[in-house]
């Protein structure tokens, strides 16, 4: 099942949240703090947001 972009000017915040919970959303982030080429701090973040039904699939 492919997602296709669409624009709907009548979309509300509730519609957006409903779509995210229906399809699911995963955010990956890598944050690195370096000084003079030396890595001082590295953080990897992975967050997932989905409804229980979507997560069970």
N, C-alpha and C positions, 0 to 999 in steps of 0.2 A: 504494500500500500504506500504510494508516494504522496508526499505532501506538496501541494501546489500553492504558491502565494496568491493571495487575493486581497483586494482592498474593499472595505465596506465602511462607508462613512458613518453609518448608523451604529457601529459597534460601541459597546459600553465597557466599562471596567469589569462588570459582572460577566460579560461575554468572553472577555480575554481570560479571566481567571477560570471560567468553565472550560475553555479550550485547552488551557495549560494543564488542568487537572485531568482532562480527557485524554490528551496525547502524552503528557509527561514532559518534563524539562530537566536537563542535566547541565550543570555548569562546572567546567574545569578551569582552574586558575593556578598558575605557578608564579610565585612572587619571590624575587631574589634581591637581596641587598648586598652590594659589593662596593668595596673601596680599593682603588688602585689595582683592580683585577683580582682581588681576594674576596671570595664569597664569605660574608659574615653571617648571613641568615637566609635560609631557604624554607619556603612554606608552600605546600601543595594542598589545594582545597578542591574537594569534589562535593557538590551538593545536588541532590535530586529532589524534585517536587512532582508528585503525582497523587492521584486518588488511590485508595486501597485497591479498587478494582483494576486500575491500570497497572499498579505495581505488582499485582498478583499474576498478571500475564507475563 
